[in-house]
Amino acid sequence: MSFFTDLAHQYIDGEWRQGKGSWDIVDFNPYDGEQLASITVATADEVDQAYQSAEAAQRAWGDTNPYARRLVLERALRIVEEREPEISDAIVAELGGTRLKAAFELHLAKEFLRESVQLALRPSGQILPSPTEGKENRVYRVPVGVVGVISPFNFPFLLSLKSVAPALALGNAVVLKPHQNTPVCGGTLVAKVFEEAGLPAGLLNVVVTDIAEIGDALLEHPIPQVISFTGSDKVGRHVATVCAANLKRAVLELGGNSALIVLDDADLDYAVDAAVFSRYVHQGQVCMAANRILVDWAVEKEFTEKFVAKVASLPVGDPADPETVIGPLINSSQAEAISSLVDQTVEAGATALLHGRADGNVVSPSVLTGLAADSPVLSQEIFGPVALLVPFDGDDEAVRIANDTPYGLSGAVHTGDIERGVRLGQRVHTGMIHINDGTVHDEPIVPFGGEKSSGLGRLNGDSMVEAFTTQKWISVQYGRSRFPF
């Protein structure tokens, strides 16, 4: 596909280049195995070039009037709007996203670009009093300088833009490394959008590479002051460790094991709809997905029957078909891992109300129940179309089960009594929780992030200012200070 081959390059200092590594990242369509592109990896030296060009370009960009910076973001938004059908096709082809998922991702991407336009004008300073006569304390908000961004494969276009656009709007330069399974949608496509939007050369660099080639060069390099990483908690811990050793700020959006809790007074039909979407959107490859569906024993039988019937009706197959809800997982390793997990859990005593099977990278949905309280699958993130139904007896037990996980990203509570839901939600140790809704939500101005192993820091809205700027104190002495010697 010419769309992919045209973007199968590194993007460094405003130039499209071939990588200088000794091997290629091959970009495949996960549904039919078609080779979309082949990209020679960037070396550690090219990572250095990217950071050097970013640092050089940032000096003038940081001094640029924020109204001028805002114009670039506005043009980027218009380009995405104009190219939406083309970008949607790319999401379907490169990551196996369904048409529904592509529309969902692009809707959010445009919303975050709109917020970034406003974000350029958001930073404000302060004048603070001083105990010293004649002194004025000024506190400025200034760009951190250069930001390193590492994005995942599941929502690559959105989650790259989510850090790249605010960082640029706030006066920084960026070096972006997309996931090797989505180098175009998560990387070079983003560069192309900003190039066409008139972003000056060097401010956004994209390096398509892998730790096997560059080691920790992206993290250890002395130029970036902030690393924004979205991905697994295992890799996130490594990123945090390296950043701490090099005195860098890390913003980490990591995995989850969210619980959707159905109380005894819930609207069951609505709760079923919310639970099915929350578990199976993008084949369950979503950090906020509802891995665990917790249902009060009083309504367990009715809920389970309706839930299983709805899941069994979900169309499975080609993501390019507008009717498809369950498309392929990102690669064969993930498909095999999910199939094996379901088989092992059933062998360990769980009951499969639906037992999904793999057809290539497409894995049909599973619904498991009858899990032992100490079943390992209950405490881990499942990045695939597998739902765990867990009954409980009363609100206190629901809270205990919901909190019995190392993660704390999202969650939901369904109830006929909103304040009861809020009280329960306050007891669940999670960064976000939604009453009478799904677990999968992201909004441009609301703080997004998790607790425990689900991450560090927050993104969105004012949290972007915290993440990608720093404070600088300048004092002015209008009189004369007195010194002790």
ABEGO torsion letter per residue (X at the ends): XAAAAAABBBBBGGBBBBBABABBBBBBBAAAGBBABBBBBBBAAAAAAAAAAAAAAAAAAAABBAAAAAAAAAAAAAAAAAAAAAAAAAAAAAAGBBAAAAAAAAAAAAAAAAAAAAAAAABBBBBBBBABBGBBBBBBBBBAGBBBBBBBAABAAAAAAAAAAAAAAAGBBBBBBBBAABAAAABAAAAAAAAAAGBBBGABBBBBBBAAAAEAAAAABAABABBBBBEBAAAAAAAAAAAAAAGBBBBBBBBBBBBBBBBAABBAAAAAAAAAAAAABGGGBBAABBABBBBBAAAAAAAAAAAAAAAAABBBEBAABAABABBBBABAAAAAAAAAAAAAAAAAGBBBABBBBBBEABBBBBBBBGBBAABAAAABBBBBBBBBBBBBBEAAAAAAAAABBABBABEBBBBABAAAAAAAAAABBBABBBBGBBABBBBAABBBEBBEAAEBEBBEEAAAAAAABBBBBBBBBABBBBBAX
